[in-house]
Amino acid sequence: MKETRVSVAGGGLAGVEAAYCLAQSGVPVNLFEMRPVKSTPAHRTSLLGELVCSNSLKGTDPLTAHGLLKKELARLGSIVLKTAQETRVPAGKALAVDRDAFGQALTDIVQSHPLIEIHRKEFTCIEPGIPTIIATGPLTSDKLTSFLADMTGTDRLSFYDAISPIIDAESVDMNHAFFGSRWEIESTDYLNCPLDKDRYYAFVEELIKSDRVNPRSFEDTRFFDACLPVEVIALRGRDSLRFGPMRPVGFTDPLTGSRPYALLQLRRENLKGNAYNLVGFQTRLTYTEQKRIFCMIPALAGAEYLRFGSIHRNTFFDSPKVLNKDLSIKGFPLVFLAGQVTGVEGYMESAAMGIVAALAALAKMSGRVFSPPGPDTATGALISYITDEHTTKFQPMNINFGIMEPLDAPKKLRQQARLEKESLSFETWLKSFDVSS
Ligand SMILES: Cc1cc2nc3c(=O)[nH]c(=O)nc-3n(C[C@H](O)[C@H](O)[C@H](O)COP(=O)(O)OP(=O)(O)OC[C@H]3O[C@@H](n4cnc5c(N)ncnc54)[C@H](O)[C@@H]3O)c2cc1C
């Protein structure tokens, strides 16, 4: 087994996890990353594991679905999780990172691994007989997408994702902003920008009639519900935003002593705290419109943009038709999909699928049968979801309790019962792979 080199295509979160997991198991890896020779519409650097949008990897509490997934990733030796913990910035209960420090640390780890050889070139086709993991993400290059679509006999699926703007911290008008997390006035993790009723509705009106970037001819405009552009939320109803990303519940504006009518939260982008992300403000407004409309929020009247919001294609496969339970492509036992191309959605979900694909490849190379963890675990629930043959209209999915096996326990005890059941199930599965410490 040690003589075989595995090809991993894509040096994002899933590709890095897959390469590292294989290398740590003694298997040499050729890792293909096309940046900086060829970039994607969203990446800015040549760093491996670059985060293209939010710097938050979501919550860590094991009583939540995101926390459960992180608990499992820690047991699997996730290098993405470990690096995130080492480069984290304050963000309340969420695990948020300094994006550049995170990417640089991951790059250094992978680059210095003696069993990983990095090739900075576009991966365009699969060599027969070479175990291969495809982890090229939502912005997989066109050449490879066409190759894979031909190979699997399916059409690729695309929809838009939108990036939130980032502004210079010093340009926020602190006379109209205050620190605090929801229900926690003492916290300094978030900077909050309140709006009164008149300003809020004027803002919504402008969003509704705003100029947007037109989709390109080969792209259609279906959105993932958890990542809706702010102007699309506004179009769904004049109050949708203040029940969504501009929800004021749990805040008291120190200036007025009462709850604001609506509120935008700003989250730190880096440890220095000199840049802020507009939370939940993914957008496809033109740059000019972003400047014109977002300055209607009093705290952002003079905001300077370090990065504007934007929109991009997302590519994923119809996994229930294409994939086996070990993430190998039907009819191609040595070719595995990993990360967002499998139809999971989110940073940690993608990382998890990177490790699973590597473990499945390791099993296949040593003639063992790979069984995924059970659907009562977070990782297993994601695999069940993307490989459920009964699915007719497949859509990407984050980890959530809705896709985990239902629990027969009273509501009050359900979270704890779920955690206990998951722990038992996951640990039993781990032992079967001998990857537990
Ligand atoms: C615009 C946008 C915003 C997003 N916002 C969020 C968010 O806020 N939160 C969240 O959790 N998720 C977000 N996502 C989803 C996010 O991309 C995934 O969660 C995660 O990055 C997927 O990891 P991955 O490893 O599968 O892909 P990626 O991290 O994208 O890595 C894929 C890598 O493959 C490389 N590549 C592509 N084609 C080739 C090729 N042919 N040969 C060699 N290399 C290639 C790319 O350069 C890239 O480095 C967003 C996605 C997009 C597109």
The ligand as a Gaussian input file, in Angstrom:
#p B3LYP/6-31G(d) Opt

LIG

0 1
 C      -18.730000      32.574000      -2.926000
 C      -18.785000      31.526000      -1.890000
 C      -19.053000      31.867000      -0.578000
 C      -19.105000      30.868000       0.422000
 N      -19.339000      31.206000       1.712000
 C      -19.309000      30.273000       2.692000
 C      -19.449000      30.620000       4.065000
 O      -19.575000      31.771000       4.406000
 N      -19.429000      29.638000       4.989000
 C      -19.260000      28.339000       4.645000
 O      -19.234000      27.480000       5.538000
 N      -19.122000      27.987000       3.351000
 C      -19.145000      28.925000       2.370000
 N      -19.008000      28.587000       1.055000
 C      -18.859000      27.227000       0.724000
 C      -17.365000      26.940000       0.825000
 O      -16.749000      27.173000      -0.394000
 C      -17.181000      25.540000       1.229000
 O      -17.829000      25.350000       2.442000
 C      -15.742000      25.091000       1.345000
 O      -14.779000      26.034000       0.997000
 C      -15.651000      23.944000       0.429000
 O      -14.436000      23.321000       0.631000
 P      -13.824000      22.490000      -0.561000
 O      -12.499000      22.025000      -0.098000
 O      -14.804000      21.513000      -1.042000
 O      -13.636000      23.578000      -1.715000
 P      -12.658000      24.836000      -1.749000
 O      -12.355000      25.298000      -0.385000
 O      -13.241000      25.791000      -2.714000
 O      -11.323000      24.235000      -2.370000
 C      -11.270000      23.761000      -3.685000
 C       -9.884000      24.049000      -4.232000
 O       -9.752000      23.406000      -5.497000
 C       -9.066000      24.273000      -6.390000
 N       -9.419000      23.837000      -7.750000
 C      -10.591000      23.999000      -8.420000
 N      -10.528000      23.352000      -9.610000
 C       -9.297000      22.783000      -9.689000
 C       -8.646000      21.984000     -10.676000
 N       -9.241000      21.609000     -11.797000
 N       -7.385000      21.582000     -10.422000
 C       -6.731000      21.923000      -9.272000
 N       -7.307000      22.697000      -8.321000
 C       -8.581000      23.095000      -8.525000
 C       -9.506000      25.636000      -5.984000
 O       -8.574000      26.606000      -6.369000
 C       -9.625000      25.513000      -4.467000
 O       -8.434000      25.854000      -3.822000
 C      -18.929000      29.539000       0.053000
 C      -18.656000      29.208000      -1.272000
 C      -18.585000      30.179000      -2.236000
 C      -18.296000      29.805000      -3.639000

